[in-house]
């Protein structure tokens, strides 16, 4: 990817992120949903309770997606590449869906419809909604907005900035596999290990970028950047996830609320450290979390576009032709080589 091929990627990232805000996902035939069904059929064919089989499953499910994205990108240029990147960005970014689901929960809670809020919660996270009252639902929703801002928006954008279309679709594929098989259970304890570890690696930088942007954007929800940063530094590593804790701690500090506590997933309970210093979040804090997430999403799109341009510039400088080489000589191109991808339901279910 040289400078000439970088601007369409930057433009596509910005336009795709904007399109996510205004163009709802189709109820049927969404590319991520189709990929998930295909991956589920592959899982049925290769499943065995072993890490080796799980790693083979991840390779077979992600590599063709990355290769297809690289091939499609290589066959386009200029405006065509911008359109391709914009379409891929819209398909894999889920910020608007995350916000709609969270606001739907808030609407139900404000109307006093706790059963209705419980019915909507599985669209955001995997906790047992029947074990939660209104306060518990509000906390689960705020935590899901914080964590999934990284998974559903910042991570695919950042990988798109680094690698273009292969990064966008590859990340979404990997993240989808983690949502399918990466959670702890008897069936996936060994088979899902590779998917979970790949997701951890792919989200390491995006989670920390999400936390930094949330701290910087704290004033839009009446928060203090310095307090948000202090809470993030102090509490971010206390979470069992190597990535989610940094996002949740930054959001907790920015919103001045306390996240964490006991979570119930089916028959399994889990006590998590508390993050932040304020009261547990209420309904109003769901809407504040969504407002903060939207600002983070917009900032992440700008960062991703800047990354794409910077990568193109560095490739151009690094691959510049020696003095005297005719202008028509081939210029350096970015090898679509770099493993990764992520996917997962546009609003992850890991919280």
ROMARLO-42292 format. One line per field, with one value per residue (C-alpha): residue in one letter; x, y, z. Coordinates in nm, 2 decimals. Layout:
rest A	...
x X	...
y Y	...
z Z	...
This chain:
rest X	X	X	X	X	X	X	X	X	X	X	X	X	X	X	X	X	X	X	X	X	X	X	X	X	X	X	X	X	X	X	X	X	X	X	X	X	X	X	X	X	X	X	X	X	X	X	X	X	X	X	X	X	X	X	X	X	X	X	X	X	X	X	X	X	X	X	X	X	X	X	X	X	X	X	X	X	X	X	X	X	X	X	X	X	X	X	X	X	X	X	X	X	X	X	X	X	X	X	X	X	X	X	X	X	X	X	X	X	X	X	X	X	X	X	X	X	X	X	X	X	X	X	X	X	X	X	X	X	X	X	X	X	X	X	X	X	X	X	X	X	X	X	X	X	X	X	X	X	X	X	X	X	X	X	X	X	X	X	X	X	X	X	X	X	X	X	X	X	X	X	X	X	X	X	X	X	X	X	X	X	X	X	X	X	X	X	X	X	X	X	X	X	X	X	X	X	X	X	X	X	X	X	X	X	X	X	X	X	X	X	X	X	X	X	X	X	X	X	X	X	X	X	X	X	X	X	X	X	X	X	X	X	X	X	X	X	X	X	X	X	X	X	X	X	X	X	X	X	X	X	X	X	X	X	X	X	X	X	X	X	X	X	X	X	X	X	X	X	X	X	X	X	X	X	X	X	X	X	X	X	X	X	X	X	X	X	X	X	X	X	X	X	X	X	X	X	X	X	X	X	X	X	X	X	X	X	X	X	X	X	X	X	X	X	X	X	X	X	X	X	X	X	X	X	X	X	X	X	X	X	X	X	X	X	X	X	X	X	X	X	X	X	X	X	X	X	X	X	X	X
x 0.00	0.17	0.06	-0.15	-0.34	-0.37	-0.61	-0.90	-0.86	-0.87	-1.17	-1.35	-1.29	-1.44	-1.74	-1.81	-1.81	-2.05	-2.27	-2.30	-2.47	-2.74	-2.79	-2.94	-2.82	-3.05	-3.26	-3.16	-2.85	-2.60	-2.25	-2.14	-2.44	-2.38	-2.02	-2.12	-2.35	-2.07	-1.83	-2.08	-2.11	-1.73	-1.72	-1.95	-1.71	-1.39	-1.48	-1.29	-1.22	-0.85	-0.65	-0.50	-0.84	-0.95	-0.64	-0.71	-1.07	-0.95	-0.70	-0.96	-1.22	-1.00	-0.74	-0.98	-1.15	-0.82	-0.71	-1.04	-1.01	-0.66	-0.75	-1.05	-0.83	-0.55	-0.80	-0.93	-0.77	-0.88	-1.26	-1.33	-1.10	-1.27	-1.61	-1.49	-1.33	-1.64	-1.87	-1.64	-1.63	-2.00	-2.04	-1.80	-1.85	-2.13	-2.14	-2.49	-2.64	-2.47	-2.61	-2.96	-2.96	-2.84	-3.09	-3.37	-3.28	-3.28	-3.62	-3.76	-3.61	-3.74	-4.09	-4.06	-4.06	-3.80	-3.91	-3.88	-3.53	-3.44	-3.56	-3.34	-3.02	-2.91	-2.86	-2.57	-2.41	-2.43	-2.54	-2.85	-3.10	-3.34	-3.09	-3.08	-3.30	-3.31	-2.98	-2.81	-2.94	-2.82	-2.47	-2.45	-2.56	-2.30	-2.03	-2.13	-2.12	-1.77	-1.63	-1.80	-1.70	-1.36	-1.47	-1.74	-1.59	-1.24	-1.07	-1.20	-1.13	-0.77	-0.70	-0.85	-0.62	-0.32	-0.41	-0.71	-0.99	-0.80	-0.77	-1.13	-1.28	-1.01	-1.06	-1.44	-1.39	-1.16	-1.39	-1.69	-1.51	-1.43	-1.80	-1.89	-1.64	-1.41	-1.62	-1.55	-1.76	-1.72	-1.75	-1.51	-1.26	-0.99	-1.14	-1.20	-0.86	-0.71	-1.00	-0.99	-0.62	-0.63	-0.91	-0.70	-0.40	-0.61	-0.78	-0.48	-0.40	-0.76	-0.87	-0.60	-0.68	-1.05	-0.96	-0.74	-1.01	-1.27	-1.05	-1.00	-1.37	-1.48	-1.60	-1.88	-2.05	-1.96	-1.65	-1.29	-1.01	-0.77	-1.01	-1.09	-0.72	-0.65	-0.92	-0.81	-0.45	-0.54	-0.82	-0.78	-0.56	-0.79	-1.04	-1.01	-0.99	-0.65	-0.84	-1.20	-1.09	-0.91	-1.22	-1.46	-1.23	-1.19	-1.57	-1.63	-1.39	-1.53	-1.89	-1.80	-1.97	-1.86	-1.87	-1.79	-1.93	-2.10	-2.21	-2.41	-2.38	-2.63	-2.53	-2.19	-2.13	-1.83	-1.72	-1.53	-1.34	-1.51	-1.38	-1.43	-1.54	-1.89	-2.23	-2.34	-2.49	-2.85	-3.07	-2.93	-2.58	-2.67	-2.75	-2.43	-2.23	-2.38	-2.30	-1.94	-1.92	-2.03	-1.76	-1.50	-1.63	-1.59	-1.25	-1.14	-1.25	-1.03	-0.74	-0.78	-0.78	-0.47	-0.30	-0.39	-0.23	0.08	0.12	0.10	0.35	0.60	0.56	0.63	0.94	1.06	1.00	1.11	1.29	1.66	1.78	1.76	1.49	1.22	0.89	0.72	0.91	0.69	0.65	0.65	0.32	0.19	0.19	-0.15	0.03	-0.07	-0.26	-0.57	-0.91	-1.19	-1.54	-1.82	-2.16	-2.17	-2.25	-2.03	-2.17	-1.87	-1.95
y 0.00	0.32	0.68	0.66	0.35	0.48	0.77	0.55	0.33	0.63	0.77	0.44	0.40	0.74	0.69	0.34	0.46	0.74	0.50	0.28	0.57	0.61	0.28	0.01	-0.35	-0.57	-0.81	-1.10	-1.17	-0.96	-1.06	-1.12	-1.34	-1.54	-1.59	-1.70	-1.97	-2.09	-2.10	-2.30	-2.56	-2.58	-2.63	-2.93	-3.09	-3.04	-3.03	-3.24	-3.13	-3.05	-2.73	-2.86	-2.90	-2.56	-2.40	-2.57	-2.44	-2.09	-2.11	-2.26	-2.00	-1.69	-1.74	-1.75	-1.43	-1.25	-1.38	-1.28	-0.93	-0.90	-1.01	-0.78	-0.49	-0.57	-0.56	-0.21	0.13	0.49	0.54	0.17	0.09	0.36	0.21	-0.14	-0.02	0.18	-0.12	-0.35	-0.10	-0.06	-0.44	-0.51	-0.20	-0.23	0.10	0.20	-0.14	-0.14	0.20	0.10	-0.21	-0.02	0.26	0.00	-0.14	0.22	0.28	-0.03	0.06	0.41	0.28	0.05	-0.25	-0.47	-0.79	-0.61	-0.49	-0.85	-0.97	-0.71	-0.77	-1.09	-0.88	-0.71	-0.97	-1.33	-1.28	-1.45	-1.17	-1.34	-1.30	-0.92	-0.64	-0.29	-0.18	-0.50	-0.46	-0.10	-0.21	-0.50	-0.26	0.01	-0.25	-0.40	-0.06	0.00	-0.33	-0.36	-0.01	-0.17	-0.50	-0.37	-0.04	0.06	-0.27	-0.32	0.04	0.02	-0.30	-0.15	0.15	-0.08	-0.34	-0.21	-0.45	-0.77	-0.61	-0.52	-0.85	-1.06	-0.90	-0.94	-1.31	-1.37	-1.18	-1.37	-1.70	-1.59	-1.51	-1.85	-2.08	-1.86	-1.85	-2.09	-2.40	-2.78	-2.80	-2.52	-2.52	-2.67	-2.63	-2.26	-2.18	-2.06	-1.84	-1.68	-1.62	-1.47	-1.24	-1.13	-1.05	-0.87	-0.65	-0.56	-0.23	-0.14	-0.18	0.05	0.30	0.28	0.35	0.65	0.80	0.75	0.93	1.22	1.24	1.24	1.60	1.52	1.33	1.58	1.37	1.45	1.32	1.31	1.11	0.88	0.82	0.76	0.50	0.34	0.31	0.19	-0.06	-0.15	-0.46	-0.59	-0.73	-1.11	-1.01	-0.86	-0.60	-0.54	-0.41	-0.11	-0.01	-0.06	0.12	0.42	0.44	0.40	0.69	0.91	0.85	0.86	0.53	0.19	-0.11	-0.48	-0.71	-1.05	-1.18	-1.49	-1.68	-1.96	-2.19	-2.02	-1.73	-1.50	-1.23	-0.95	-0.67	-0.33	-0.06	0.30	0.50	0.63	0.47	0.18	0.30	0.38	0.43	0.78	0.64	0.40	0.70	0.88	0.57	0.56	0.93	0.87	0.57	0.77	1.03	0.75	0.59	0.91	0.98	0.62	0.66	0.97	0.78	0.48	0.71	0.88	0.54	0.44	0.75	0.71	0.35	0.45	0.74	0.51	0.25	0.51	0.64	0.29	0.16	0.47	0.40	0.47	0.79	0.75	0.49	0.58	0.70	0.40	0.16	-0.04	0.12	-0.06	-0.22	-0.33	-0.71	-0.80	-1.01	-0.98	-1.22	-1.12	-1.03	-1.02	-1.06	-1.16	-1.04	-0.67	-0.63	-0.88	-1.10	-1.13	-0.90
z 0.00	-0.12	-0.09	-0.41	-0.29	0.07	0.02	-0.11	0.20	0.43	0.24	0.25	0.63	0.69	0.46	0.58	0.94	0.85	0.66	0.97	1.15	0.88	0.70	0.92	0.89	0.68	0.88	0.65	0.45	0.64	0.54	0.90	0.97	0.65	0.75	1.10	0.95	0.72	1.01	1.22	0.94	0.93	1.30	1.28	1.03	1.22	1.58	1.83	2.19	2.12	2.07	1.75	1.59	1.72	1.57	1.24	1.25	1.30	1.01	0.78	0.87	0.87	0.60	0.30	0.42	0.45	0.11	-0.05	0.09	-0.03	-0.38	-0.40	-0.28	-0.53	-0.82	-0.74	-0.73	-0.69	-0.64	-0.68	-0.39	-0.18	-0.26	-0.17	0.15	0.24	0.18	0.39	0.67	0.68	0.69	0.97	1.20	1.45	1.64	1.54	1.62	1.96	2.03	1.92	2.13	2.44	2.39	2.35	2.69	2.83	2.68	2.85	3.19	3.17	3.10	3.40	3.17	3.34	3.17	2.83	2.92	3.01	2.67	2.49	2.70	2.52	2.21	2.40	2.63	2.74	3.10	3.24	3.23	3.46	3.75	3.70	3.84	3.68	3.83	3.72	3.37	3.35	3.47	3.22	2.94	3.03	3.05	2.72	2.55	2.69	2.59	2.25	2.14	2.10	1.95	1.72	1.61	1.71	1.64	1.28	1.20	1.33	1.14	0.83	0.87	0.90	0.63	0.44	0.34	0.45	0.79	0.81	0.71	0.87	1.21	1.19	1.10	1.39	1.64	1.51	1.58	1.93	1.99	1.86	2.03	2.24	2.56	2.85	2.84	2.85	2.48	2.39	2.67	2.44	2.09	2.14	2.29	1.96	1.87	2.21	2.20	1.85	1.96	2.26	2.04	1.77	2.03	2.24	2.07	1.98	2.34	2.46	2.19	2.29	2.65	2.56	2.34	2.61	2.86	2.62	2.54	2.90	2.90	2.65	2.94	3.21	3.31	3.38	3.15	3.44	3.66	3.37	3.31	3.68	3.70	3.38	3.50	3.84	3.75	3.39	3.46	3.74	3.49	3.39	3.03	2.91	2.70	2.82	3.16	3.00	2.81	3.11	3.35	3.12	3.07	3.44	3.51	3.24	3.35	3.72	3.79	3.93	3.71	3.79	4.05	4.02	3.68	3.61	3.28	3.28	3.57	3.61	3.84	3.83	4.07	3.90	4.07	4.08	3.84	3.92	4.23	4.18	4.22	4.00	3.67	3.62	3.31	3.25	3.25	2.97	2.75	2.87	2.78	2.43	2.38	2.49	2.26	1.96	2.01	2.05	1.73	1.54	1.67	1.60	1.23	1.21	1.37	1.13	0.83	0.95	1.01	0.65	0.51	0.74	0.63	0.27	0.32	0.50	0.22	-0.04	0.13	0.21	-0.14	-0.33	-0.65	-0.65	-0.83	-1.21	-1.21	-1.46	-1.32	-1.47	-1.26	-1.02	-0.68	-0.35	-0.25	0.09	0.11	0.23	0.47	0.82	0.99	1.15	1.15	1.37	1.36	1.57	1.60	1.53	1.90	2.08	2.35	2.58	2.86
